[in-house]
Amino acid sequence: MYGLTVNEYRTKSRIQLAKNLLASTDLSITEIAGRCGYANASKFSEVFKKNEGALPKDWRKWTNLQQSLKRQSIFKRQSNDNV
């Protein structure tokens, strides 16, 4: 990640970790904030929204919906292939 300051790099890394945790676990936003190095969920949510355009809880809902739709699409294709 060339061209980033140390703080920008740290924030990007923390947000990427948060996105992975949001997408793959049922951990609370507070727990994810702590695991990503934020002292409180409010600051974490503020930084996340600034970087991703959505609050963590909304990003998780959107991501879970996308994953669900993808699974349904794969299942339908497999079902059609077996007919």
Secondary structure, 3 states (H helix, E strand, C coil): CCCCCHHHHHHHHHHHHHHHHHHHCCCCHHHHHHHCCCCCHHHHHHHHHHHHCCCHHHHHHHHHHHHHHHHHHHHHHHHHHCC
